[in-house]
Each structure stands twice: as C-alpha cells, then as structure tokens.
Amino acid sequence: MSYWRNLLILVLLQFVAPPLWACSRPPGEAQPTEGELVQKAKAVFVAHVYRTTEGSRSIDSSEKLFPVVEGEFRVIEVLKGVPPSNGKVTTLVPSPGNCAVLLVAGVDYVFFIQEGHDFIWWPDGSQAFTNLHATEPKRFLERLRTLATERPQ
C-alpha cells in the first residue's frame, strides 16, 4: 500500500514542481555574480516602499493583462544610473514560478532596473531588506557600491 501511495505522490509532484522551477536557471547555467547583475542593470538603487497598489497590465506588448503590484518609493541611495522618475516600480502579483519580487509597503529594497522593461524581478537582483543596518545588508550594499564604481571589463 505504501508503494502505491508514494508513487501517486511522486506523480502529483511532477505536475506541481515545474512551475516552482520556472525561475530557476537551466542545469549547468551559473547564477550571475553580483558584479554581472550590477553591470547588466541600467539602474541600481536602495529605496523605501511606502505604498503599494494592485492593478493589471500587459507585459511585452502583449494584449493579455496580468495582475501586477505597483510600489511607490522614496530613494535612499542611488548606486548606479537613474531611478524611475515617476517614483514607482512594478512587478507581477507573486505566484509560484513568476519571478516576482514581493512588494510590501514599509519595507526597504535594493532595486535592479533592466534595460528594455520596467518590471522588477528577483533573478535580476532586486530584493527586500527588513533592516538596512544589520550586518549582512550593510556588507551587501558595500559590495554593490564597490561594483557600481568599477568599470566593466
């Protein structure tokens, strides 16, 4: 009995697992380094999100509308480039496999804005910080400051 139950669980997991891997890199492809993420980004900045709103929007000139969250922010520090002049970032409503950054009002973030689109995604480097003054965020931001001032090779 245990064999059939385990087999059923494995079969069901195959239907659930692929969406969870949708944001993963293909086997053998390395995760980009912090330097590569900074170099690729058109803007990198630290900001405090003070308001979020839900909406819907098309992605990449598609007519299909997707649920999105828009975050209004106050810039804390610019590390590279120029933050969006409207003071807003947008991401998909988080769901398994869509690479969205969970935007929460009252939280500080480092945002990596890419050339060609204005959505923020965690694989591009964007992430939240609950305490910018903690040891690890301070070290991370120090590394980003150094990388942002280096010339690409």
C-alpha positions in Angstrom: 0.0 0.0 0.0 2.8 2.4 0.9 4.4 1.8 -2.6 1.2 3.0 -4.5 0.7 5.9 -2.2 4.3 7.1 -2.7 4.0 6.5 -6.5 0.9 8.7 -6.6 2.6 11.4 -4.6 5.6 11.4 -7.0 3.3 11.6 -10.0 1.4 14.5 -8.4 4.6 16.3 -7.6 5.6 16.2 -11.2 2.7 18.4 -12.0 3.4 20.9 -9.2 7.2 21.0 -9.4 7.8 22.5 -12.9 6.1 25.9 -12.0 8.3 26.1 -8.9 11.4 25.8 -11.1 10.2 28.3 -13.7 12.5 30.9 -12.3 15.5 28.6 -11.8 18.4 28.6 -14.2 18.8 25.7 -16.5 21.1 22.9 -15.2 24.7 23.9 -15.9 24.0 27.6 -16.2 25.7 29.5 -13.4 23.9 32.1 -11.3 25.1 35.5 -12.3 27.6 37.2 -9.9 26.7 40.4 -8.1 29.1 42.1 -10.5 27.3 40.8 -13.5 24.0 41.8 -12.1 25.2 45.4 -11.5 26.9 45.6 -14.9 23.7 44.5 -16.7 21.4 46.8 -14.8 20.6 50.2 -16.1 19.9 51.4 -12.6 20.6 50.1 -9.1 19.2 51.9 -6.1 18.1 51.5 -2.5 14.6 52.7 -1.8 11.8 52.6 0.8 8.5 51.5 -0.5 5.7 53.5 1.3 2.7 52.5 -0.8 1.6 49.6 -2.9 -1.4 49.2 -5.2 -2.8 46.4 -7.2 -3.7 46.6 -10.9 -3.4 44.9 -14.2 -1.1 45.5 -17.1 0.2 43.9 -20.3 3.7 42.6 -20.5 6.0 42.9 -23.5 3.3 44.5 -25.8 1.0 41.5 -25.3 -2.7 42.3 -25.2 -3.2 39.9 -22.3 -3.5 41.6 -18.9 -1.6 40.3 -15.9 -2.2 41.2 -12.2 0.5 43.5 -11.0 1.6 45.3 -7.9 2.9 48.8 -8.2 5.1 50.2 -5.4 5.7 53.9 -4.8 9.1 54.5 -3.3 11.4 57.1 -1.7 15.0 56.8 -2.8 17.5 56.2 0.0 20.7 55.8 -2.2 21.5 55.6 -5.9 24.3 53.1 -6.7 24.1 53.3 -10.5 22.0 55.0 -13.1 18.8 56.9 -12.5 15.7 55.5 -10.7 12.4 55.8 -12.4 11.3 59.4 -12.4 7.7 58.6 -11.5 8.9 57.1 -8.2 7.2 53.7 -9.0 8.3 50.1 -9.6 6.1 47.3 -10.9 6.1 43.6 -10.5 3.7 40.8 -11.1 1.5 39.6 -8.3 3.7 36.9 -6.8 2.8 33.4 -7.6 4.8 30.2 -7.9 7.3 30.4 -10.8 6.7 34.0 -11.9 10.0 35.6 -10.5 8.1 38.5 -8.9 9.5 40.5 -6.0 7.0 40.7 -3.2 6.4 44.4 -2.8 5.3 45.4 0.7 4.7 48.9 2.0 7.1 49.9 4.8 10.0 47.7 3.6 13.4 48.8 2.1 14.6 47.3 -1.1 17.6 47.3 -3.5 16.1 47.5 -7.0 17.9 46.5 -10.2 16.2 48.1 -13.2 17.0 46.4 -16.5 17.2 48.0 -20.0 14.1 47.3 -22.1 11.5 46.8 -19.4 10.4 48.4 -16.2 9.4 45.3 -14.2 11.4 44.2 -11.3 12.3 40.5 -10.8 14.3 38.8 -8.2 16.6 37.0 -10.7 17.8 40.4 -11.8 19.0 41.1 -8.2 16.1 43.0 -6.6 15.5 42.1 -3.0 13.9 43.3 0.2 15.7 44.2 3.5 13.9 44.2 6.8 16.8 46.1 8.4 19.3 48.0 6.3 21.5 48.5 9.3 22.0 44.8 10.0 25.4 43.2 9.3 24.6 41.3 6.1 22.7 44.1 4.3 25.5 46.5 5.2 28.0 44.2 3.7 25.9 43.5 0.6 25.4 47.2 0.0 29.1 47.9 0.4 29.9 45.3 -2.2 27.3 46.8 -4.6 28.8 50.3 -4.0 32.2 49.0 -5.0 30.9 47.1 -8.0 28.9 50.1 -9.2 32.0 52.3 -9.3 34.1 49.7 -11.2 34.5 50.0 -14.9 33.2 47.0 -17.0 36.0 44.8 -18.3 
